[in-house]
Amino acid sequence: MPHVSAMLTKVTLISLLLLLLLLLARHGDGATVTWGHVNKYASTLHAQDVYLGQVNSTDANADVDVAVVATAASVDVRDVAYGSQNSSAFDGYTITAVHAYDMTLPGGNGGQVRLLSGGVGQQHAALRFQRYEQVPTAHFQLVIYGVALG
């Protein structure tokens, strides 16, 4: 019986290590964050610019109503959903990679991105973009890739 006990202990330790690695991989800090891999068969399923900080009505894809804005609005956190929560999803595609490029100048590091749900192997993804306090304006480019699996 000691052999079975030692084997169960090894399996438990390996399982805990894999769980820890999975949890760490769901969080990204600064610069560019990538979950998954883009292969030659992958298609772009979704592409979007995400702006945080002082958002003006002239910023592309800014979620601010131009008629209401007398001054710039400060946005520190923005959630972006793709897939079942978003009608623009391509049915039948499975996500193979999620890229969040930090386009903040100079040199990136304008904030952090977290994968809240879904992602690689799923048909949906929810991400949270958060700007660092010391950065006045952050700019990310989100690109989601996938393949048709059936």
The 8 nearest C-alpha neighbors of each residue, nearest first, counted from 0:
[[1, 2, 3, 4, 5, 6, 7, 8],
 [2, 0, 4, 3, 5, 6, 7, 8],
 [1, 3, 5, 0, 4, 6, 7, 8],
 [4, 2, 6, 0, 5, 1, 7, 8],
 [3, 5, 1, 7, 6, 2, 8, 0],
 [6, 4, 8, 2, 7, 3, 1, 9],
 [5, 7, 3, 9, 8, 4, 2, 10],
 [8, 6, 10, 4, 9, 5, 11, 3],
 [7, 9, 5, 11, 6, 10, 12, 4],
 [10, 8, 12, 6, 11, 7, 13, 5],
 [9, 11, 7, 13, 8, 12, 14, 6],
 [12, 10, 8, 14, 9, 13, 7, 15],
 [13, 11, 15, 9, 14, 10, 16, 8],
 [12, 14, 16, 10, 15, 11, 9, 17],
 [15, 13, 11, 17, 12, 16, 10, 18],
 [14, 16, 18, 12, 13, 17, 19, 11],
 [15, 17, 13, 19, 18, 14, 12, 20],
 [16, 18, 20, 14, 19, 15, 21, 13],
 [19, 17, 15, 21, 16, 20, 14, 22],
 [18, 20, 16, 22, 21, 17, 15, 23],
 [21, 19, 17, 23, 18, 22, 24, 16],
 [20, 22, 18, 24, 19, 23, 17, 25],
 [21, 23, 19, 25, 24, 20, 18, 26],
 [24, 22, 20, 25, 21, 26, 19, 27],
 [23, 25, 21, 22, 26, 20, 27, 34],
 [26, 24, 114, 22, 23, 113, 21, 27],
 [27, 25, 113, 24, 23, 114, 112, 28],
 [26, 28, 112, 32, 111, 113, 29, 25],
 [29, 27, 111, 112, 110, 26, 30, 32],
 [28, 30, 108, 111, 110, 109, 31, 27],
 [29, 31, 108, 101, 107, 100, 32, 28],
 [32, 30, 100, 101, 99, 29, 33, 98],
 [31, 33, 99, 27, 98, 100, 30, 34],
 [34, 32, 98, 97, 99, 35, 31, 96],
 [33, 35, 97, 96, 98, 32, 36, 119],
 [36, 34, 96, 95, 119, 33, 97, 37],
 [37, 35, 96, 95, 38, 34, 33, 97],
 [38, 36, 96, 41, 95, 144, 39, 35],
 [37, 39, 40, 41, 36, 95, 96, 42],
 [38, 40, 41, 37, 42, 146, 36, 145],
 [41, 39, 38, 146, 42, 37, 145, 147],
 [42, 40, 146, 145, 38, 39, 144, 37],
 [43, 41, 144, 145, 44, 146, 40, 39],
 [42, 44, 144, 45, 143, 145, 41, 142],
 [43, 45, 144, 143, 42, 145, 89, 46],
 [44, 46, 143, 142, 43, 47, 144, 81],
 [47, 45, 142, 141, 143, 44, 48, 43],
 [46, 48, 141, 140, 49, 142, 45, 60],
 [47, 49, 140, 139, 141, 50, 60, 138],
 [48, 50, 139, 138, 140, 47, 51, 141],
 [51, 49, 138, 137, 139, 48, 61, 54],
 [52, 50, 137, 74, 75, 136, 130, 138],
 [53, 51, 136, 74, 73, 135, 75, 54],
 [52, 54, 73, 72, 71, 136, 55, 74],
 [53, 55, 72, 71, 52, 73, 58, 51],
 [56, 54, 71, 57, 58, 53, 72, 61],
 [55, 57, 65, 58, 63, 54, 61, 64],
 [56, 58, 55, 59, 61, 54, 65, 60],
 [59, 57, 61, 56, 55, 60, 54, 50],
 [58, 60, 61, 57, 48, 56, 50, 49],
 [61, 59, 62, 58, 48, 49, 47, 50],
 [62, 60, 59, 63, 58, 54, 50, 56],
 [61, 63, 60, 64, 56, 54, 59, 58],
 [62, 64, 61, 65, 56, 68, 54, 55],
 [63, 65, 67, 66, 68, 62, 56, 61],
 [66, 64, 68, 67, 56, 63, 69, 55],
 [67, 65, 64, 68, 69, 63, 56, 70],
 [68, 66, 65, 64, 69, 63, 70, 56],
 [69, 67, 65, 70, 66, 64, 71, 63],
 [68, 70, 67, 71, 66, 65, 72, 56],
 [71, 69, 68, 72, 55, 67, 56, 54],
 [70, 72, 55, 54, 53, 68, 73, 69],
 [73, 71, 54, 53, 74, 70, 55, 68],
 [72, 74, 53, 52, 54, 75, 71, 51],
 [73, 75, 52, 51, 76, 72, 53, 54],
 [74, 76, 130, 51, 52, 129, 73, 77],
 [77, 75, 129, 128, 74, 130, 78, 51],
 [76, 78, 128, 127, 79, 129, 75, 74],
 [79, 77, 127, 126, 128, 80, 76, 125],
 [78, 80, 126, 125, 127, 77, 81, 128],
 [81, 79, 125, 124, 84, 85, 126, 78],
 [82, 80, 124, 85, 123, 84, 125, 88],
 [83, 81, 123, 88, 85, 84, 122, 124],
 [82, 84, 85, 123, 81, 86, 88, 122],
 [83, 85, 82, 81, 80, 86, 123, 88],
 [86, 84, 82, 81, 83, 87, 88, 80],
 [85, 87, 88, 84, 83, 82, 81, 89],
 [88, 86, 85, 89, 82, 81, 45, 83],
 [89, 87, 82, 86, 85, 90, 81, 83],
 [90, 88, 92, 91, 87, 44, 82, 86],
 [91, 89, 92, 88, 122, 82, 147, 93],
 [90, 92, 147, 89, 93, 148, 149, 122],
 [93, 91, 147, 146, 90, 145, 89, 122],
 [92, 94, 122, 145, 146, 121, 120, 147],
 [93, 95, 145, 119, 120, 121, 144, 96],
 [94, 96, 145, 119, 35, 144, 36, 120],
 [97, 95, 35, 36, 144, 34, 37, 94],
 [96, 98, 143, 34, 33, 142, 144, 35],
 [99, 97, 33, 142, 141, 32, 100, 143],
 [98, 100, 141, 32, 140, 31, 139, 33],
 [99, 101, 31, 140, 139, 102, 98, 141],
 [102, 100, 139, 30, 107, 31, 103, 138],
 [101, 103, 138, 139, 107, 100, 104, 140],
 [104, 102, 107, 138, 137, 109, 101, 105],
 [105, 103, 106, 107, 102, 109, 137, 138],
 [104, 106, 107, 103, 102, 108, 109, 101],
 [105, 107, 104, 103, 108, 102, 30, 101],
 [106, 108, 103, 30, 101, 102, 109, 104],
 [109, 107, 29, 30, 110, 101, 103, 106],
 [110, 108, 137, 103, 107, 134, 130, 131],
 [111, 109, 130, 131, 29, 129, 108, 28],
 [110, 112, 28, 29, 129, 27, 128, 130],
 [111, 113, 128, 27, 127, 129, 28, 26],
 [114, 112, 26, 127, 126, 115, 27, 25],
 [113, 115, 126, 25, 116, 125, 26, 127],
 [116, 114, 125, 126, 113, 127, 117, 124],
 [117, 115, 125, 124, 114, 118, 126, 123],
 [118, 116, 124, 123, 121, 125, 119, 115],
 [117, 119, 124, 121, 123, 94, 120, 116],
 [118, 120, 94, 95, 121, 96, 35, 117],
 [119, 121, 94, 93, 95, 118, 122, 117],
 [122, 120, 118, 119, 93, 117, 123, 94],
 [123, 121, 93, 82, 94, 92, 120, 124],
 [124, 122, 82, 117, 81, 121, 83, 118],
 [123, 125, 117, 118, 81, 116, 80, 82],
 [124, 126, 80, 116, 115, 79, 114, 81],
 [127, 125, 114, 115, 79, 113, 78, 80],
 [126, 128, 78, 113, 112, 77, 129, 79],
 [127, 129, 112, 77, 76, 111, 78, 126],
 [130, 128, 76, 111, 110, 75, 112, 127],
 [131, 129, 110, 75, 109, 137, 51, 132],
 [130, 132, 110, 134, 133, 109, 129, 111],
 [133, 131, 134, 130, 135, 75, 110, 109],
 [132, 134, 131, 135, 130, 109, 136, 110],
 [135, 133, 132, 131, 136, 109, 137, 130],
 [136, 134, 52, 133, 53, 137, 132, 131],
 [137, 135, 52, 134, 51, 53, 138, 50],
 [136, 138, 51, 109, 103, 50, 130, 52],
 [137, 139, 50, 103, 102, 49, 101, 51],
 [140, 138, 101, 49, 102, 100, 48, 141],
 [139, 141, 48, 100, 99, 47, 49, 142],
 [140, 142, 99, 47, 46, 98, 48, 139],
 [141, 143, 46, 98, 45, 97, 99, 140],
 [142, 144, 97, 45, 44, 96, 43, 98],
 [145, 143, 43, 96, 44, 42, 95, 94],
 [146, 144, 94, 95, 41, 93, 42, 92],
 [145, 147, 41, 92, 93, 148, 42, 40],
 [148, 146, 92, 91, 149, 93, 145, 41],
 [149, 147, 146, 92, 93, 91, 145, 94],
 [148, 147, 91, 92, 146, 93, 90, 145]]
